[in-house]
Amino acid sequence: MASFVWMRLLESTAERYDRGIELLSRGRIGSVHRRLAELATADAVGARVLDLGCGTGGVALACAARGARVVGIDANAAMLEVARAKPTPDAAAAPVAWLELDAMELEDRFPPASFDAVASCLAFSDMAEDTQAYVLEVARTRLVAGGRLLIADEVVPEPAPRRVLHALRRWPLALLTYLLTQTTTRPVRALPARIREAGFVEVVEERLWGDAFCIVRARAPGGEGRAGAAP
Amino acid sequence: MSALAVLGGLRDTLLRMLPHRAPTGLRPIGRPGADAAVLVTGNYALTVRRLQRALAGRDVWLLVADSRGINVWCAAGGGHFTHHDVIAAVRAARLSERVEGRELVLPQLSATGVERRRIEEATGFRVRWGPAQADDLGAFLDRGRRVVARERAVRFPLRARLEMALIWGWPAALLSAAVAAGLGGWRTGAAVAVAVLASVTGLYAAVPRLPLRGWRRWPLFALFGVGGIGLGTLALAALGGIEGRSWAVLAVAALVADAALAVDFEGTTPWFVSSFAAAGHARIELEPERCSGAAECVQVCPRGVLAMDGGRRQVTITDPDACIRCAACIVQCPQDALRFRFDDGSVVEADTIRRTRLNLLGRRSVEVDGLRGPGA
């Protein structure tokens, strides 16, 4: 088989993923996980949260630490393995259910209205645009009426000078991350518009880190009473 | 072919050891109708380019699934291309609305990580294994989407071997030449490049004829290294740079580059087991009482290790020495009748192999109590 030396590099990607993303976000990814968890659990104690494309489990564990009942799904078994090996943040917290499942297979496993919140960090930037559209539609149907959608991901800054500055800053980090993990991330484009097209309402985009990262929050239609509780 | 396509092909070939993503999604080749064949592949740019060339003049759908920009075989072996990705591609393309047929043709080499039955359950599409090589796709389609036995074997013809020599030779030549140039001047660097490229090309050309695996590869590599140094010496003389120091740098640099390649020469070929493969010392084992004669293993084995015994309606292992431990047969067996057995007597069952993938074997034992591959 073609180069096992090459495959040896690939196989340890998952173990090194956290290090790579930590480097790329310059140590700030943990604060995003906590922010998503705060938003996902704002409506109810013991909310049912889905971490979509959970990877090594950052968001899922942050949600569990806030008392949520969490399911983390990811198609990458090696990433899940890393997530499973992490300790539950709080002895009283319910353990996260880790499932090897692609975001596109959500409909096979969960009936409609299974979750109060769907959160996702750095997963959409790994999906093609047609995949994003499909996943958003299915996610909407798996949320309860008024349920929350929370997506954190990398974006390209809008003002041109910032865009150039961002590209110059990002390149060396992206190269280093690629050399360490053989993975990289690609900024998502037009995410709020795509979320609206998928039928979500109350779409709000929050930009962080010099306009280069966003947290988009939205709600599944219906459940007007719950929507008033937005922070 | 346009100059741009030629340059793109050259870039993808020279950098083929690195992931290079092509766009995913359903793309038409020719003018496919709703009943045309749907061929699935990964989004490795070089593969997509070559498939489009191999299928020129035909009317088929190409469904490009996300293999993280890695070729199908390596990606499937490493867990980077699985049935999840194929299911995702089918759904994202809304395939069931765009084609009338309910059949997907999967590349045979993806069988090491893509589980056929999981795709059929999730999508309602029937999965058929295509040939191991893209070159055979035309004949496969002409035959009514049927693979003949010889098309299941992965080939390594001279053209592919020379391409592999180039892929491994140029970075090795460039690196060793740069070091040699620093130590002995540009003429020495150029001579080292000649020596390395010549010995690497000779080695790949000789793959079918010489025992270039196991401990026996080392003297053969030394022999080819000396041959390369001979050609490098001629180059050095032609450039007018021959003297004691530059020749010594040439000899050492060329031998070091050859030795680096020798470490896992087997792993750069599709015929031998890598020196680094965790399952390298395992052997394939069949439990005859579980075998139902479905023969899926025979359909996906790229080395002709297994054969159907028609009389007993069961599979038999006919050529175990040819096995490259790709585990495709184990992953696809509907009865879990195949497994790996290691020298110490321990076994790794199908369920474990499906979860850990070939090249993760022995590393990820957290979820598998009591079953640890060697090196865990």
Boltz contact constraints between the chains, C-beta under 6 A:
constraints:
  - contact:
      token1: [A, 1]
      token2: [B, 270]
      max_distance: 6.0
  - contact:
      token1: [A, 1]
      token2: [B, 324]
      max_distance: 6.0
  - contact:
      token1: [A, 1]
      token2: [B, 326]
      max_distance: 6.0
  - contact:
      token1: [A, 2]
      token2: [B, 74]
      max_distance: 6.0
  - contact:
      token1: [A, 3]
      token2: [B, 267]
      max_distance: 6.0
  - contact:
      token1: [A, 3]
      token2: [B, 268]
      max_distance: 6.0
  - contact:
      token1: [A, 4]
      token2: [B, 264]
      max_distance: 6.0
  - contact:
      token1: [A, 4]
      token2: [B, 267]
      max_distance: 6.0
  - contact:
      token1: [A, 4]
      token2: [B, 274]
      max_distance: 6.0
  - contact:
      token1: [A, 4]
      token2: [B, 276]
      max_distance: 6.0
  - contact:
      token1: [A, 4]
      token2: [B, 277]
      max_distance: 6.0
  - contact:
      token1: [A, 5]
      token2: [B, 264]
      max_distance: 6.0
  - contact:
      token1: [A, 6]
      token2: [B, 17]
      max_distance: 6.0
  - contact:
      token1: [A, 7]
      token2: [B, 74]
      max_distance: 6.0
  - contact:
      token1: [A, 7]
      token2: [B, 78]
      max_distance: 6.0
  - contact:
      token1: [A, 7]
      token2: [B, 359]
      max_distance: 6.0
  - contact:
      token1: [A, 8]
      token2: [B, 276]
      max_distance: 6.0
  - contact:
      token1: [A, 10]
      token2: [B, 78]
      max_distance: 6.0
  - contact:
      token1: [A, 11]
      token2: [B, 78]
      max_distance: 6.0
  - contact:
      token1: [A, 11]
      token2: [B, 359]
      max_distance: 6.0
  - contact:
      token1: [A, 11]
      token2: [B, 360]
      max_distance: 6.0
  - contact:
      token1: [A, 75]
      token2: [B, 84]
      max_distance: 6.0
  - contact:
      token1: [A, 77]
      token2: [B, 79]
      max_distance: 6.0
  - contact:
      token1: [A, 77]
      token2: [B, 355]
      max_distance: 6.0
  - contact:
      token1: [A, 78]
      token2: [B, 79]
      max_distance: 6.0
  - contact:
      token1: [A, 81]
      token2: [B, 364]
      max_distance: 6.0
  - contact:
      token1: [A, 81]
      token2: [B, 366]
      max_distance: 6.0
  - contact:
      token1: [A, 85]
      token2: [B, 366]
      max_distance: 6.0
  - contact:
      token1: [A, 102]
      token2: [B, 84]
      max_distance: 6.0
  - contact:
      token1: [A, 102]
      token2: [B, 88]
      max_distance: 6.0
  - contact:
      token1: [A, 104]
      token2: [B, 88]
      max_distance: 6.0
  - contact:
      token1: [A, 104]
      token2: [B, 91]
      max_distance: 6.0
  - contact:
      token1: [A, 105]
      token2: [B, 87]
      max_distance: 6.0
  - contact:
      token1: [A, 108]
      token2: [B, 122]
      max_distance: 6.0
  - contact:
      token1: [A, 128]
      token2: [B, 24]
      max_distance: 6.0
  - contact:
      token1: [A, 130]
      token2: [B, 92]
      max_distance: 6.0
  - contact:
      token1: [A, 131]
      token2: [B, 92]
      max_distance: 6.0
  - contact:
      token1: [A, 134]
      token2: [B, 91]
      max_distance: 6.0
  - contact:
      token1: [A, 134]
      token2: [B, 92]
      max_distance: 6.0
